Amino acid sequence: MLRIEDTDRKRSTDEAVEAIYDGLTWLGLNWDGDAISQFSRVERHRDAVGELLAAGKAYKCYCTPEELTEMRDAARKGGQGRLYDGRWRDRDPADAPQGIDPAIRLKANLDGETVIADLVQGEVTVENAEMDDMVLMRGDGTPTYMLAVVVDDHDMEVSHVIRGDDHLTNAFRQTQIYRAFGWDIPAFAHIPLIHGPDGAKMSKRHGALGAEAYRDDGFLPDAICNYLLRLGWSHGDEEIISRQQAIEWFGLDAVGKGAARFDLDRLTSLNGHYIRHADDTRLVDLVLPRLTESLGGGLSDQAPEWLAKGMAGLKERAKTLVELAQSAEIYARKRPFALDEKAAGILDADGRAHLQELCGILSAIDGWNGELIQETVRNYAEGVEIKLGKAAQPLRAAMTGKTVSPSIFEVMEIVGRDESLGRLEDALKGHK
C-alpha cells in the first residue's frame, strides 16, 4: 500500500505529491489499490485521541506558547532530557484558563524503560523518565504526525517499520502510543542514512536529488534500484542484481550499521552496464523523445529506422541516455547538418581531397555493405600510400559531423548508399 503522509499542508503541495507518484512509477515500484492520504483520515485520528482521553491515558494541556518556551529553556539549562514538566498531567481541568484551546498530551509511563529490539541496530533502550508527555493533538484540533502514523500503521496492519536511523528516537515514542492503545507493536528496522562522498549526511550541497532528476539525467530505473539496493546491503560479491534476485535475496540481516557513501561515478558506471544490456528497441523509444527535443525540425524521418539498426553499436559507448542521445544524432539528423569544430578541422585541404576521391570511388561500387565499403576505402588508402585511418577520418567527419562514432563503415551501411553519398557531397559543398 502507498500512504502519502501529507499532514503538513504547507509542504504537501499537489506538485510534491505528484512527484512521489511519478518517481515511484518510473522506478517500477508499484502499489496495490489507491494511494491513501493521511490528511484525509484526520477524523479517525481525532477519534483515536478521544479514546485515549476517555481511558485516562491522555490529558488536556493548557500551557501557553510562552510558558512552553520558558519551560524548555529552564530544562535545557538544567541539563534535563524532559522539556515538558507535566504541569497539567494530573491537574484539575477546572483550573483551565479561559480562551485557550488545549493540546492533548499522552500520559506516558514515567517509570522503567522502553526497549526496542531493532532488526538492524539491535536492542536499544531509553529510560522513560527521559521522555516527555508528547503532544498527540494540537490546540487547533490537528493531530500530530507521531499520533497519525501510529494509528495509520495499526489500521493498515503494517508489520515492519523500515526507515532511516534518524527516526530511531521516534520509535520509542511510538512504542508508548501503541502500548497506550493496547495494540501490537510492529517490528522496527532503522537503517543507516546515505552520506555524501565527504562522509557527511547527504544534502543539497552534495547534489542530493529527487528521482525525476536522475531520470532527466539519463539514468535507467533498473540501474537506480540496483545501486540503491547495494548502498548498505550486500549479497556476497554480487554487484549486478536483478529485481527478481533482489526479491529472492534481500533480508534485513545483511543491512550494515554504518552509513553508506553515495558515489555518482559508480552509479554512472553501473548505468552504463544496464544500457549495454538493454533491449535496443527500448533504448530507441527512450532516446527518440530526447532527440526530438534537441533537434526539433532537424530530425530525419528515417531516424527511428536507422536508430534501430545502429543502436547495438551506439550503446557500447554510452553511460547515460544523455550520452546515448548525443551519439545517436549521427542517425537522427536531417541533412545537410553542421559539423562540429573538430570534424570541420579534419576536412582541411588534404581531408577534402581524400573525401573527393572516395566519394567518386564509392558511388561506383556494386553493392553497399560495411565490408565492401571498408575494403574499397582500404584499397584506396594503400593506393595513395596512407594509413586507413587517414582515409576513414574524413569519411567520419562528413558522415557524422563528429570525430567519434561506431565503425564508420557500419554507419554508412545502416543509412544506405543514397544518404551516405548525399552526406559526403554536403561536406564537399562546404556545409560545416
BELLINCOR-V968942 format. One record per residue. D_LAST is the distance of its C-alpha to the last C-alpha in whole Angstrom. Layout:
D_LAST, D_LAST
This chain:
56, 54, 56, 54, 56, 55, 58, 56, 55, 53, 51, 51, 49, 48, 44, 46, 47, 45, 43, 45, 45, 42, 41, 44, 43, 40, 41, 44, 47, 49, 52, 55, 56, 55, 54, 57, 57, 59, 60, 61, 64, 65, 69, 69, 69, 71, 74, 73, 74, 77, 78, 78, 80, 83, 83, 83, 80, 78, 80, 79, 78, 78, 77, 75, 71, 73, 76, 73, 71, 74, 75, 72, 72, 76, 75, 72, 74, 77, 74, 75, 73, 74, 73, 75, 78, 80, 82, 82, 82, 86, 86, 88, 86, 89, 88, 84, 83, 83, 79, 77, 75, 76, 73, 74, 75, 75, 79, 77, 80, 81, 82, 81, 77, 74, 73, 70, 69, 65, 64, 61, 63, 66, 70, 69, 72, 72, 76, 76, 78, 74, 73, 73, 75, 71, 70, 70, 70, 69, 71, 69, 70, 66, 67, 65, 62, 65, 67, 65, 63, 66, 67, 64, 64, 68, 67, 64, 66, 64, 65, 62, 61, 58, 56, 55, 58, 57, 59, 62, 64, 64, 65, 69, 69, 68, 71, 73, 72, 72, 76, 77, 76, 78, 74, 73, 71, 67, 66, 64, 61, 59, 56, 54, 51, 48, 47, 44, 43, 45, 48, 49, 49, 45, 44, 42, 41, 40, 38, 40, 39, 40, 39, 36, 34, 34, 33, 30, 29, 29, 32, 34, 38, 40, 38, 39, 43, 43, 42, 44, 47, 47, 47, 51, 52, 52, 53, 53, 50, 48, 45, 43, 46, 45, 47, 50, 50, 50, 53, 55, 55, 55, 58, 59, 61, 57, 56, 56, 58, 55, 52, 49, 46, 42, 40, 36, 35, 37, 37, 33, 34, 36, 34, 32, 35, 35, 32, 32, 35, 34, 34, 31, 32, 33, 29, 27, 30, 29, 25, 25, 26, 24, 20, 22, 22, 19, 17, 19, 18, 15, 18, 18, 22, 22, 21, 25, 25, 23, 23, 27, 26, 24, 26, 28, 25, 23, 27, 28, 25, 26, 28, 28, 26, 24, 22, 23, 21, 18, 18, 19, 16, 15, 17, 17, 14, 14, 11, 9, 7, 5, 5, 7, 8, 11, 9, 6, 10, 11, 9, 12, 14, 16, 14, 12, 16, 17, 14, 16, 19, 19, 17, 21, 23, 22, 22, 26, 27, 30, 29, 26, 27, 25, 28, 28, 24, 25, 28, 26, 23, 26, 28, 25, 25, 28, 28, 26, 28, 25, 25, 24, 21, 20, 19, 18, 15, 13, 14, 13, 10, 9, 12, 11, 8, 11, 13, 16, 18, 21, 22, 19, 21, 23, 19, 19, 23, 23, 20, 22, 21, 20, 17, 16, 16, 14, 11, 12, 12, 9, 7, 9, 9, 6, 4, 0
